[in-house]
Amino acid sequence: MLSRSILVLYVSIITIMSAATIAEKYRGSDFVADAVYGSWWFAVMWALLAAAGVAYIVKRRIRRASVLLLHGSFVVILLGALLTHVSASQGTMRLRLGETTDTYEVNSKDGNTSLRLPFKLRLKSFDVRYHDGTTAAADYITQITLTDGDKTIDGEVSMNNVFSYKSVRFYQMSYYPDMRGSVLAVNRDPWGIPVTYFGYALLFIAVVWMLIDPKGPYRRLLRSDIVRKGMMTVALLAGTTFVAHGATTLPKETADRFGRLYVLYNNRVCPLQTLAIDFTKKLCGSSSYGGYTPEQVLMGFVMWPDEWSREPLLRLKGGALRDRLQLPERCSVNTFFNDIMGGYIIGPYLNEYYNGNNDEFHRQVADVDARIQLVMDLRRGKLLKVFPYTCGGKTTWYAPTDNMPDSLVDPAHRQYMQNVFSLIYQEALAGNMASVDNIAGKMLRYQQKNGGSSLPSDVQTRAERLYNAVPFATILFMLNLFMGFATLFAVLWLMTRPTRRRLRGSMLMKIAAAVMLFSFAALTLCVALRWMIRGTVPMANGYETMLLMAWIIMAASLLLCRRFAIVLTFGFIMSGFFLLVSHISQMDPQITHIMPVLASPLLSIHVSVIMAAFALLSLTFVCGLMALLLRCVMGSRAPGLGDRLYALRALSQLFYYPALAALAVGIFVGAVWANVSWGTYWSWDAKEVWALITFMVYAVAAHRVSLPFMRGPMAWHVFMVAAFATILMTYFGVNYFLGGMHSYA
């Protein structure tokens, strides 16, 4: 009876949380915060679940220390959350330069309430620090003076740098547009934070202990005959010119010289080649057009814009726009400008889009407009910020059409910036490509002389050009998926043969291991190049986390393939699909400076540990699919099927236990980072909630002894296949449907 009550409560909480994330999309965050997450009945449900869990442990007389510590840590974390809920206060403090205050505002249902601190703060200064030569913020820094009676303390608050005094924590939140004021988040939580952090510490110890406990399920699994003797392999395998399309541009070699120049693009100084690739991809849907390199396409628009505006290089992705306006799949820029029809033909539809009409046709209109505006910005010279000028120790990058005040730019430099492209056009028109090459070389030397510290290093430049030259994700997803399905079909074919083919199977997996090693090395190079280019760990957006998950899966496959050869098949398939998603999705692969709040080592740990957990759990999903496929191919009563299902479950559990531990650690490291960065360790954001749901769903499989329906191998595999839906929802559903603070991830 008690176990059934726990199960009902457990499932009810998961169902309520999942429904709340959907309700939040349509009713707003404030509604679900009041109606669900902040309600008394929701807190009571968690309290009842904790009490029932403790009662069940006492009733069953469970004495294993690792189990007691693990479940005890959750009780402590819930206690800390309760203390925060009933005793903490959060608000904002607005500081103006030179002014002193001891009050902060707290938002409540009845409006804003002012509370008083037992000390005073005075704003000494506020500053925004930028990455050299750009307008991309690197940090926001508030200098304050704290006065407590006769005691005076100078302090600093910045992103990921909390100032604490007497259990009051101050976080950088915002600032005034005139740069003479700062807005700090205030968090008074003297009891909840230390208790919660103590719970996190207990949880970390418990999950590590769970993996190393000699009497625990994971160590017993490692001692089993199936794992020790590598029986996965036996059970699963050993049984078995310059003109194209009429447009003019520069020769490839000359265009490449311009690609080696630097440009300020996306608030980052990078090779012009990077801008050319992004420009061409956005217009054409690929990194080349008609045999032209991206540099040739870009320079064609710069030098001969009228000719290139007649080129049919705009690829229309969807059918709604083409059908309604009777357009071909590829159109020119000029297609959308028609004097007879009144100028910009999609202009009226664009206004409808901005007025709230968001159907498929209008979304496609907005997409085409964004690409046409990119061409217009290039024609107006706005994209060509290739001229650095340093004045007063500050480097600014100018485009030839930018406003250059006499007080900031020397007249001789201004004249050079404004006229050099006209000179290039004249020489190119005359066919003097040697002279054009010479001008490009002089422009590069000008940049090196005037760019100062804003220029990337030679190593970063070479890394970015190599990264631009090789489409890693495209090549590797095709290779990995081909190898995955090839080895899968080979394994299934060998298993159905009447005779043993150990030699063939062994040779097949040796070849697969060599290919996996090559693919892993290539992806490692890809990740390393992105790391070198930006200077921070590449895990700040969806594209990079897809690469990281593929990398982790391949690393795990290589580590385990000598004992369990079938892991290579799983590794190829899952890494291939992750790389495929990074290739075909709308994730932006551009390398940019990350937001200041994301520049934290805790975030790197949080993302990498979570991605490792997801990668390992995806392998349990493939094990489950393999089990279902085996049952379909061999039949439910086939001889030897049971052994294979048990072997697959052992392999699945080999991934499952470390994954569950990593998921728990990753979630709560993320909570610590959020507390350091945002002032609250749990905001009930959709991504946070679904990560918790994922953990709770997968944690069910760890209780096979208490849940009879989970004891059979087939039930395990079916559960792992079904549970994978929570990972898909956490990663893709939140990003593309629910949204929230984590929707960039």
N, C-alpha and C positions, 0 to 999 in steps of 0.2 A: 504493500500500500504506500509506504513512504517513498520507495523508488519511483512508483508511478506518479506520485504528487510532484516529485522533483522534475520528472520528465515533462509533465504538463506545464509547470511553471517555466521551465527552461525553453520549451518550444514557444510558449506564449510571449516571453520577453523577446525572443528572436523575431517572431512575427510582428509584434508591435513596433520594434525598432525599424524593421524593413518597411513597414507601412508608413511610418513617420517620415522616412527619407523621401518617399514618393509624395506624401502630403505636403512636405516642405517646398517641393518644386511648384506646387499650385497655390498653396496658402501662405507661403513665406516662413522665414526662420522664426520670427516672433511668435507666430501661431503655435508651431510645434514645441517651441521652448516653453510656452505657458501650458499648453494642453497636454503635452506628453512628458518631455524630459524634465521639466521643473515641477510636475504635478506630485501630489502626495502619494497617489496610488501607485505611480511608477516606482517611487522610492520604496514603498511598502513591498512591492513585488520583488525587488532586489533583496530586501531584508529577509523576506520569507524564503527566498531561494538559498541565501547564505545560511539561515538557521536550519533549513531542512537538510542542507548538505552536511553541516556539522553533526546534526542528529543522526544522519545515515552513517557517517564515519564512526561515531560512538557506538551505534547499534551493531555495526559489522566488526567492531573491535579492531579496526585497522591500526597497525602499529609501525608500519614502515615509515622511517623518518622522512624520506624524500617525498612521499605522498602527503604526509601531514604538513610538511613545510610548504609544499606547493599550494595546497588548498588553503592553508592558513594565510599565505601571502595575499590571496584574493580577498579574504575576509578583512585583512588589514587595509588593503587598497579601497575596498568599499567603505570602511570606517573613515578613512581619510577623506573620501568623497563626501560622506555625510557631514563631517566636520566643516569642510569647505562650504557646503550648501547652507549650513545653519549659522556659521560664525564669520565667514569671510565677507569683505566688502570690496567692490571693484569700481573704479571711476576714472575720471580724467582731471588732470591739473593743467591749467593754462597759464603759462609764464610769459611775461613780457620783459624785454631787456631792461635790466636795472631795477625791476620791481620785485618786491618781497611778498610772499603769501603763505598761508598755512591752511588753506581750504582746498577741497577738491569736490567735484560734482559726481553724484551717483545717479544713474538712470534707474527709475522704478516705474511701476504701473501708474503711479499718481503724478509722474513728472520728475523733474530733476530735483535732487536734494543735496544741499551743501553740508559736508562733514568737515570737521576740523582735525588737523594733525597736532600732535604734541610738540611739534617743532616747526620751523619756518624754512622756506627755500627761496633763494634769490637767483635769477638767471644772469649769469655772467656773459655768456655768448652762445650763439648757435651757428653751426657751419655745416654746409653740404660739401663733402669731398667727392670729386669726380675722378673717373679714370682719365689718365693723361690724354689730352687732346680731344676729349669727347664731352658730351653732355650726359653721359650715363653715370648715375649716382653710384659711388662706391660705399659711402656711409653717411649717416646723419648723426651729428655729434652735438650734444648739449652739455655745456659746462655750467655747473651749479655750485652755490655755496649754501651749506646747511647750517642753521643756527639753532642750538638747543641750550637755552639759558646762556651761560658764559662760554659754552663750547661751540667752536666753529670748525666745520669740515668742508673742504673742497672736494667735489665729486664730478664724475663724468658719466653720462648716459648715452649710449649709442646702440645701434642694432646688434643684438646678441651680447650686449654688455649691460647687465642689470646693476643698478645702484640700490643697495639695501641699507636700512637703518631701523633698528627697533622693530623688526618683523614687518616693516613696510618696504615694499619693493617698487622701484620706479623703472618704467620701460619707455623707450623712445617710440612714440606713437605717430605724431604728425608735426607740422610746423606751419607758421603763418607765411602767406605769400610774400610779405615784405622782408622776410628773413630776420625780423626783429622779435620773433617769438617762437616758443616751442610748446608742443602739447605732449605731456607725459601720461602714460597709463599708470594708475596707482592700484596696487593690490595689497590689501591687509588681510593676511591669512596666517596667523601665528600658529594655528593648530593643524589645519588640513594639510599644508604642504609637507611639514616634517613627517607626519604619520604616513602620508601617501608615498613619499620618497622611501621611507622605511619599508613599506610594502613592496615597492619596486625592487629594492635591494634583496629582500627575501625571495621574490619571484626569480630574480637572476640566479641566486644561489640554488634555488629549487630546480630550475630547468637544467642547469649544468649537472647537478646531483642526479637528476632523473636519467641523464645519459650515461653517467659513470657508475651508478649504483649497481654493485654486483648482483643484487637480488631483483633489480628492476627489469622490465620487459625488454628494454633495448639491449642490455648486456646479455640477457638470456637468448635473445635472437642472434647475437653475434657468436654465441657459443654453440648454436644449433648446428647439426650436421649439414643441413642444406647450405648454410652460409659458409661454414668452415671449409667444406670440401668443394665449394664452388659448384653446387649441384644445379644452379640456375642454368649454367651452360649445358650440362648433361641433359636436364629435363626438357629444355626448350630448343636446343640446337643440335647436340651431338646425336640425337635421334634422327638426324637430318643433313685655174685662172681666177678670176675674181668674180665671175658671173654665174649664178645659178638662179633659176626662176626669174631672170631679168634684173636682179638687184646687184648693185655695185658695193664692194667693200675692200678692205685692205688685204694684202696677201697674208697667208697664215703666219709666216715668220714675223712680219711687221706687227700684226695684231697681237702676237704673243709677247712682243716687247712691251706693248701697252698693258698687257695682262700682268706684267711684272711690277708695274707701278703700284703705289699704295693709294687707298681711298678710305675716307670715313664713311662706313656703311653700317647701318643698324647700331649706331653709337659705338662702333669698334673699328679701329684702323686695321685693315686687312689688304691682301693683294687685290687689285682690280679684277683679277681672274675670278674671285669669289663672287663679286657683284655680277660679272658677266654670266656666270653659271646660273645664279638665282634668277636673273633677268630672263635668260633664255628658257629655263624650266617653266617659269610662270607664264610665259607667253605661248610656248610651243608644246608644253607637256613633256619635253625631253631636253637633254643638255646639248643638243645640236639641231641644226636646221639645214636641210638641203646639202649636206656635206660640209657645212660651215662649222667652225669651232665656236664656242660661246663668245670668245673675244672678237671674232669676226662679226658675229651678229650684233654685239653691243656697239662696236666701232662703226658698223654699217649704219645703225640708227643715229650715231653721233655725227658722222660725216655726210651721209646721204639720206636724211630722214624722210624726204618725200618719196623716194624710190622704195624704201623699206616699209613705208606705211601702206603701199599697194601690195605687199607680199602676203599671201594667204597663210600666215603662220600662227594665227590665234586659233587654238584648238578648243572648240566648244564641247564641254564634257557631257552635258545633259541633253536630252531630247526635247524637253518642254520648250526651251527657248528656240531651238531650231525649227520645231514644228509650227509654233505660233507665228514666227517672223519669216518662215520659209527660207532658212539660212542653210548653207552647206556645213559640213563638219569642220572645215577650216576656212576662216575668214581673214581678211586684212583689217587693219585699223580703219582704213577709209570706208569699209563696209558700213560702219556705224555712224558715218557722217554723210548726210544727204540733204543738199539745199532744197530739193523739191519737196521733201517730206518735213522740212522745218528744222534742219540742223542735226543735233544729236538724237538719233532715232530711238535710243533706249532711255532718253532723259525723262519722259513722262512716267515710264514704268519704274525708274529709279526713285522718283518722288513717291510713288505709291509704296515702294519698299520701305522707305524711311518713315512713312506714315503708318507703318504697322502691318502691311501686307507681306506675309512671310512664307508664301507657298513656294513650291519648287521653281516655278517660272521666275518669280521675283528674286529668289536667292541666286539663280543663275545670272540674272541681269546684274545683280550687285557684284558677282564674281567677275564678269566680263568688264564691268566698269572699273573695278580695281586694277585689272591688267592694262586697260587703256590709259588710266591715269598714270600708271608706271611709265608707259611710253611718253606721255605728255611731260612728266617730270624730267625724263631724260632729255627730251627735245628742248625744254626750258633750261637745261643745265643743272637742275637741282641735285641730281644724283652724283654729279662729278665733283665731289669735294676732294680734290686731289692736290690742293695747294696748302701746305702747312705754313703758318707764320707765327713766330714766337715773339710776344711782346710782354715785358714785365714778368718774365718767367712763366707765362701761360701760353700754351700752344693752341691755336685755333686753326681748323681746317676749313678752307673756303672753296666754293664752286666758282667758276668764272663769272656767273651772273649774280653772285651774292653781293650784298651791300658791304663795302669796305671803307669804313670811315677813315679820314685822313689822320685822326688822332691815334688810330690803331695800326694802320698799314702804311708802310712807306710808299710814296707815289711810284717809284720804279718797280717795286714788287707788284703793286696793283696793276700797272700797265702790262707786266708780263703775264699775270694770271688772266687778265681779260682778253688778251690778244693771241695767246699761243695756239689755241685750237683753230683760230682763223688761219694762222700760218701753216698749221698741219694740213688743213683742207686744201690750201692753195698748192702746196707741194704734192699732195696726193693726187689732185686733179691734173697736175702737170706730169704725173708718173714718176716723180723723183723720190722713189721709195728709200733710197740711201739717205736722202735728206730727212725724210720722215723718221727713219730709224735713229738718226743722229739727234733729232729733237726729242724723241722718246727717251734716249739715254740722258740728255741734259735735264729732262724733267725728273728722272729718277735721282740724279745727283742733287738737284734742287731740293727734293724731298728729304734726302739723307742729311743735307746741310741744315735745313730749317725745321725738320720734324721733331728734333729733340728726343725726349724720353717717350713720346707718344708712339714712336715706331715700334713694331714688333721686332724681336731679335732675329738674327739670321736663322737660328734653329727653328723658331716659330714659323718663319716665312717658308722655309723648306718643307716643314711638316705640313703646312696648309696647302702648299702646291701639290705635294704628294697625295694628301687626302682628297683634294679636288680631282686628281687625275684618275683615281681608282674608285669605281662605284662598289664599295665593299658589300653593302647590304644586298644589292641586286645580285652580285655574283654568288655570294654565300648562301642566300636563300634558295637559289636554283640548285646549287651543288648539294646542300644538306637535304633538301626535300627529295631530290633524285636518289641520293644514297639511302635515305630513310626508307622510302617505299621499295627500292630495289632489294635492300636487305630484308625487309619485312616479308615481301613475297617469296624471297629465296628461303627464308626460315619456314614459312608456312608450307612451301612445296616440299622441302626436305622432310618435314614432319609427317607428311602423308605418304612418303615412299615406304615400301615394304622392307628395304634394306637400309643398313646404317651407312651414313656418308660423313663420317667424322672428318676425314681429310679435307673434303670439299668445304665443309662448314668451317673448319679451322682456317683454311686459306682465305675464304670469303671474309671472315672477321679480321684477319691480319690486314687485308687490303682496306677494309672499312676503318680500322684503327689508324692506318697511315693517312687516309683521307681526313678523318676527324682531327688528327694532329695538325695537318696542313690548314684546315678550316679554322681551328682554334688559334693557330699562330696568326693567321690573317686577321681574324676579328680582334685579337689582342693588339695587333699593330693599329687597327682602326681606332680602338678605344684610346690607345696611347697617343695617337696623333691628335685626337680631339682634346685630350688632357694637356698636351704640350701647347696647342694653339691657344686655348683659353686660360690655361694656368690653374684651373681648378678641376676637381674630379668630375668627369662627365656623367652626371646623373640628375640634371636640373630640369629635364623635360621628358615628355613621353617617348620621343624618339630614342633618347639616350638610355632610358630605363629598359626599353625593348632590347637594345644592344646588350645591356648588362645582364638581363635575364638569359639571353641566348648564350652569352659568355659563361655564365655560371653553370648552365645545363651542360655545355660542352666540357667544362672543367670537371664536373662530377662524373660525366661519362668516361672521360679518359682515366680518372682515378680508379674507377670500378671495373673497367672493361676487361682487365686481365683475369678477374675472378668471375665476372658475369658478362659474358660477351654480348648477350641480348641487350644490355644497356646502351650499346652503340646505336642500335636501331631506334630505341626510344629517344636518345639524345639527338640524333639527326632529325627526327620528325619534329620534336618540340622546338628545338633551336631554329629549324627551318621555318616553322610557322611564325615564331616571334620575329625573325628577320623579314619574313614576308609582310607582316603587319607594318614593320618600320618602313618597308619599301612602298607599299600601296596606299597607306593611310594618309590622312591630311595633317599628320604631325609635322611641325615645322622643323626641318633639320638644320636650320641656320645656327651658326655658332655666335652667341652674343654674350655680353657681360651679364652675369646673373644678378638678380635683385639682391640688395644688401642683406635682407633678412635671411636669404638662403645661403649666405657665405658663412656657414657654421660647420665645424667638424662633427657636431652631433647630428646634423642633417645627413651628412655623408654616411655615417654609421647607420642611421635610421633607414635610409633608402636601400643601402647595400644589403643589410640584414633582411629587410622585408622582401627584396627581390630574390635573395637566396632562398627564402622560405617558399615564395611562389614558384620558383624554378623547380625546387625539389617536389613540391606538391603536384606540379604539372606532370612529373614523372610517375607519381602514383596514379594519376589520371590515365596515362598511357598504359601502365600495367593493367588497370581495370579494363580499358578497351581491348587490350590483347587477350585478357581472360574471356571477355564476352565473345570475341572473334573466334577464339579456340573452341568455345562451346558450340558456336554455330557451325564451324568447319568439321569438328570431330564428332559432334552429337553429344547429348547430355549423358549417355551411358557408355561412351567409348572407353576402352581399356587405357589406363594411364592418364586419363583426363584429370582425375583427382590429384595425382602427384604434381601435375603441371600447375594446377590452380593453387595448391599449397606453396609450390616454389615461387609462383608469381606473387602470392601474398607476402611471403618472406622478403622478396625483393622490394615490394611496395612499402613494407614496414621499415625496411632499411633506410628508405628516403623519408618516411613519414615522421618518425620520432625526432630526428634533427630539425626537420621542417617546422614541426609544431613548436619546438623550443625556440627556433629562430624567429618565428612569427610572434610569439609572446614577447621576446626581448625587443624585437623591432618596433612593435606597437608602443611599448612603454618607454623606450628610448625616444621615440617620436613625441611622447607626452612630455618628457623632460625638456626636449628641445622647444616645444611649443610654450612651455612655462617660462623658459629663458627668453624666448623671442617675443611672445605675444602677451605674456602675463597670465595665462591660464593653461593648465595642462590638458584640459578636455573641453572642447567647445561643441560637441555633438554635431560636428560637421558631417556631411554625408559620407565622405571618404573614411573618416574616423569610425563612424557607426558601422559601415560595411566591413571595415577591417576587423572590428570587434565581432561582427556576425560571422565572418569567415573563421576566425579563431574559435568561436563557440561551436560552430558546426563541425569543424574538423576535430575538436576536442572530444566529441561524442565517441569517435572511433577508439579513443584511448581507454574507454570504459567497457571493453568487451566482456569482462567478467560480470559486470553488473547488468549488462544488456544482452540477454540470450539471443536476440535476433541478429547480433553482430558477430556471432562466434564462427559461423561457417565461412569458408574462403570466398564463395561466390557472393555472399552478402557483403563482405568487405569490399570486393571489387565494384559492385553496384553502387555502394555508398560513396566510394572514391570518385566514381564517374559523376554521380549526382552532385557531390560537394564541390566539384570544380566550377559549377555554375556560380558559386559565391565569389570565387576569384575573378571570374569574368565580369561579374557585376561590380566588384570593388575596383577593378582596373579600368574597364571600358565603360560600364554602365554609368558610373559616377562622372567620368570625363565627358561623355558624349550625350548623356541624358539628364542626369540630376544636377550636375554642376557643383559649385561650392568653392571654398578656399583652396581645396586640393585639386581643382580641375585642371591645373597645369601639369600635374604629375602623371 
